[in-house]
Structures are given as structure tokens and as C-alpha cells.
Amino acid sequence: MGRLDGKVALVTGAASGIGNACARRFAEEGAEVAGLDVAASERWKPAAGRKTSFHVADVRDEVAVSRAVAAALAAHGAIDVLVNAAGVSSYGVAHEVDAEEWDRVLDINLKGSYLVAKHVLPAMMARRSGSIIHVASVEGFDGVSGQLAYNASKGGVVLMTKNMALDYATYGIRVNCLCPGLIETPLTAPVMTLPALLEQMRSFHAMERFGKPEEVAAAALFLASDDASFVTGHPLVVDGGWLAGRRLRVTDL
């Protein structure tokens, strides 16, 4: 018996990375999964034997999002869980980032999560139950130089999570977010090509390694399941010890 038997999950960013790992893990745990991404892809396909559907939409486009959510509801009859994993990275400081890049990052990472939740919520409210999981980042808590737009977008996701948790708790809807450290996905691939930066970023994690998408999906499974029935408004950190602080090797001195 799976932890999500009888539930339907809509996962954005389902074609790769954390979204793909969530889609696969949820299907393994018994859920029907509706994937949503900006382009069609066969890579997202979750476990065989589970009912699935895939919907193409740019999360910045409210009309496209509305149609995709309606199609997912028509295909599955309900949406019990939403994972907002669609996202992009960005690099640059304030005087160098142009307005178009700022808008692109904020529109996908923050506005996109809001738009998908906006169109999923009425069905959840009608059933008076649901779990919404936004994907934020440790960089929503800690500033990292050279990533102004990305950090701002993820900080916004953390606070949006808390607001939504307050607004929808009386409908039986829980709203949480995941705050990963550096996870090995296509999004972080550029870091992997820069040895000096790679080692510096690795040192930020007390466990001295980067995370796997499957490790974030395991945390998402907890928040999606009834095991988290009394958890809402919580930014769940999955960061290998990034936010624990900076370790001094005192024992080596």
C-alpha cells in the first residue's frame, strides 16, 4: 500500500530535475500524476501502471495555466496535491541585471507558482482538502552573491507559502515549501563545470556533498502524505546542513 494511494498529484517542472523525481516517487507511492512543463517530454514518465497525463503550459501564462489545470482535472477528476517545481536560475548583480531578466526569473519562480496554485485552489477548496508544496531554496533564507533575482524570487516563495497557509487552513488545505541546498539537476549543471566554484559550494554543505533530486522528492512525499497532516506554513529545509551554519575545523587547530 502506497502513501499516496487514491490521490492525484499535479507536478510542474515535471520533465526534469526535482519535478521529475517528485512525479516518479509519487507514482511509486500510488498517486495518479499529472505532469506540467513548458514543453512536451517523454523523460517525465512516472511508474508504469499508474494513470498519468501530461500538459504543456508556460507557468507565466495565466490562460495556458488555467487550461492545463482544467485539463488535468478533467483527466483525473481531482487534484489532491500540487508540487510547484518549475523554476529557473539566474546570475548577476543589481547594476548588471536588466529588467527583462529580473522579470523572467520572478515571473517563473514566484508568479508561476502563484498562478498554478490560484487555479488549483478552487477545486481543493470545494473538497476542503489538499496539499500544496512550493519549491523554494536555501537561497530564500541566505543571500548568495551574484544571484540577486534568483534569491529574491525564492525568498518570495517562502513568504508566499506562509501567507497561503494562513489563508487556506480553514479549508483543510496545507501549504508548505521545500528549501533545497544545491541539488544535482540540469538547473545546476553550469556550476558543475567550474571546479573552484564547485568546491566552494560543496563546502557550504556540512555533509560535504550535493543533494540528489530523489532526496528532495522524499521530503515532498512526506509533505504530500497524511503523515504531515498537522504541518502547514513550513519551509522544510533539505540542504545537507547549509543553513546549520559555517563549520570551523577547531579540532584541526
Secondary structure as UniProt FT lines:
FT   TURN            3..6
FT   STRAND          8..12
FT   TURN            13..15
FT   HELIX           17..28
FT   TURN            29..30
FT   STRAND          32..37
FT   TURN            43..44
FT   TURN            48..49
FT   STRAND          52..56
FT   TURN            59..60
FT   HELIX           62..76
FT   STRAND          81..84
FT   TURN            94..96
FT   HELIX           99..106
FT   HELIX           107..111
FT   HELIX           112..127
FT   STRAND          130..135
FT   HELIX           138..140
FT   TURN            145..146
FT   HELIX           148..168
FT   HELIX           169..171
FT   STRAND          173..180
FT   HELIX           186..188
FT   HELIX           189..192
FT   HELIX           195..203
FT   TURN            206..207
FT   HELIX           213..224
FT   HELIX           226..228
FT   TURN            229..230
FT   STRAND          235..238
FT   TURN            240..241
FT   HELIX           242..244
FT   HELIX           250..252
//
